Each structure stands twice: as structure tokens, then as C-alpha cells.
Amino acid sequence: MTELNHGQEILKTDARGRVQTPVKRREALLDEFERSGLSGKKFALLVGIKHQTFAAWVTKRRKQRGSARSLPHQRAESVPKLQWVEAVG
């Protein structure tokens, strides 16, 4: 099963209908979260990800980095920077 996201990228879903976020997208979101200064709950709400899922990503990343909260992350050049757009309605 697949579905389109806002950037018209085809995303895979599992048997339960959960969207499988590509690693590059996940890393880009985590990088943006670290720069944002927002709480995890607010950031997850803004990008449309369940807070529990987002919190698991953050925890996994921190464990991979040795559990320090603010260690610098070397960003891969191939990971696109997210662009925020204000919705006017």
C-alpha cells in the first residue's frame, strides 16, 4: 500500500495502514526539531506525526549519540532542509 505526502513523494504503508517514514525524512525532521526550540509534543503536532512516534525517534537518536541531549549532529549533504510555510485561512 502507498500514499502521497505533500511533496508528492510516494510513501509506503504497512499492513495496519501506518506510514513508513523514509530515513532521510525522519533525520531531516529531527534536525529541524533540534533547531526549532519547540517541545517534542508541539513539533510533532505541527508536522503531523503522532507524539509517541516522534518521541521514539528522538529517544533512538539520543541513544545512538550516547544519550547526550545537545551533541552536534553532522548533517549529511543529501538530507534536504525543511522549509516552513505559514498557512493562511
N, C-alpha and C positions, 0 to 999 in steps of 0.2 A: 504494500500500500504506500502511496506517496501523497504529498500535498505541497502546494506552493506557498512560500512565505512572501513578505512584502517586496523583497528584492527579486522576485520571480525565480528563485532557486528551488529546485525540487528537493524536498526533504523526505527522508524515509520514516515510516512509522512501523511500530512493532504490532504484534497480533492484538494487543489491547488498545491500539489506536494512539499510543504515546509517540510524540515526535522525537526522533533521534537527532539531536543537535550535533552537527559536524564539529570536530575537534577545533578547527580553526575559528569557527564562530564562537564556540564556548570560550576559547582563550581570549578572543577579542572582547567579549563581554566582560570577562574577569579583569582584563586590563583596564577597560573603561570604568568598571566599578571601583577599582583601586584609585583612579584619578578623580572620581566623582565626589567623594566626600559624603555620599549618601549612606544611609543604613542599608543593610542587605535586603530588608523587607521592602523598603521604598524602591530600591533599584529593581528588584525582581518584579514588582508591580508595574513599574514604568516600561520594562522591556517585554512584559507578557510571559514571564516564567513563574511557575509556582515557587513560592519562597522555600519550601522544603527541598526542592530540586536544586535551586540556586545555592542554598546553604551547604548542600552536599558537595557541590562543585568547589566552593570556597574552602571547605574543610580538606578536601582531597588535595587541592593546590598547596595549601599551607603545610600539609604533611609531606608533600613532595619537596618542599623548600626547607624542610627542617623545622616546621611549625612556628617560625618567626613571622609575625604579622606584617612587618613592613620591609622585608628583604627586597632589594631591587630585582626586577624581572627583566631579563634580556629578551626583548621582543624580536620575534622573527620578522624579517622584512616582508615576508609573503603574507603576513596577517594584516588584513585591511583595517584601518582605523574607522571606528564607528562615527557616524555623523548624526547629531541630534537635530530633529526638526520639530518646531513648535506647531501643534495642531490648533487651528482656529476654527471655531464652530459656531 
